[in-house]
Amino acid sequence: MYLRATQPAKGRNGLTLVELLVAIVFVSVLVAIVLPKFVSLDVGGKEAALRADLKLLRTAIQKFREDTGVYPASLKDLASPKPPLIGMSPSGAEVAIKPTRWHGPYIDNVPVDPINGAPFRYTTAAGSVGKVSSSARGYEAW
């Protein structure tokens, strides 16, 4: 009697342990090869978003300064629908802002750091007033 190729052998209804282990090892190797590529794409995307956000904020700060003559007291002042009352001089002193010189808002909303989801660092201390940087470790100098 001839067995058809489509009929399973007698007493064999599933995979052997060896076949199952070979399949698991094969899938694990594929995952080990592909996963690092996706992780690096995610980091690259976040870094590109960080660069774009920093450029947006720095441009808005510069425009605020050109219009008012002072730096914003906080990043929230860039997105405010009303003129802020005070700004910061380069020496870190508070200075009143003339509402007629303010032409904001300068951005729609203040973004968060795409690397870690935290607010950006904004400096109002003497010598570094108006500096914005990433709050994520390893990206502070960007």
ZIGI-V573833 format. One record per residue. RES is the residue in three letters. D_LAST is the distance of its C-alpha to the last C-alpha in whole Angstrom. Layout:
# ZIGI-V573833
RES | D_LAST
RES | D_LAST
This chain:
# ZIGI-V573833
MET | 77
TYR | 74
LEU | 71
ARG | 68
ALA | 65
THR | 64
GLN | 65
PRO | 64
ALA | 66
LYS | 68
GLY | 66
ARG | 63
ASN | 61
GLY | 57
LEU | 55
THR | 55
LEU | 53
VAL | 52
GLU | 51
LEU | 49
LEU | 47
VAL | 47
ALA | 45
ILE | 43
VAL | 42
PHE | 41
VAL | 39
SER | 37
VAL | 36
LEU | 35
VAL | 33
ALA | 31
ILE | 31
VAL | 29
LEU | 27
PRO | 25
LYS | 24
PHE | 24
VAL | 21
SER | 19
LEU | 19
ASP | 18
VAL | 15
GLY | 14
GLY | 15
LYS | 13
GLU | 10
ALA | 11
ALA | 12
LEU | 9
ARG | 8
ALA | 11
ASP | 11
LEU | 8
LYS | 10
LEU | 13
LEU | 13
ARG | 12
THR | 15
ALA | 17
ILE | 16
GLN | 17
LYS | 20
PHE | 21
ARG | 21
GLU | 23
ASP | 26
THR | 26
GLY | 25
VAL | 23
TYR | 20
PRO | 20
ALA | 21
SER | 19
LEU | 17
LYS | 21
ASP | 22
LEU | 20
ALA | 22
SER | 25
PRO | 29
LYS | 30
PRO | 29
PRO | 28
LEU | 30
ILE | 27
GLY | 24
MET | 23
SER | 23
PRO | 21
SER | 23
GLY | 22
ALA | 26
GLU | 27
VAL | 28
ALA | 30
ILE | 29
LYS | 32
PRO | 32
THR | 34
ARG | 30
TRP | 28
HIS | 28
GLY | 26
PRO | 25
TYR | 22
ILE | 20
ASP | 22
ASN | 21
VAL | 18
PRO | 16
VAL | 15
ASP | 12
PRO | 13
ILE | 12
ASN | 14
GLY | 16
ALA | 15
PRO | 15
PHE | 11
ARG | 11
TYR | 13
THR | 14
THR | 18
ALA | 19
ALA | 20
GLY | 18
SER | 15
VAL | 16
GLY | 14
LYS | 11
VAL | 9
SER | 6
SER | 7
SER | 10
ALA | 10
ARG | 11
GLY | 9
TYR | 6
GLU | 6
ALA | 4
TRP | 0
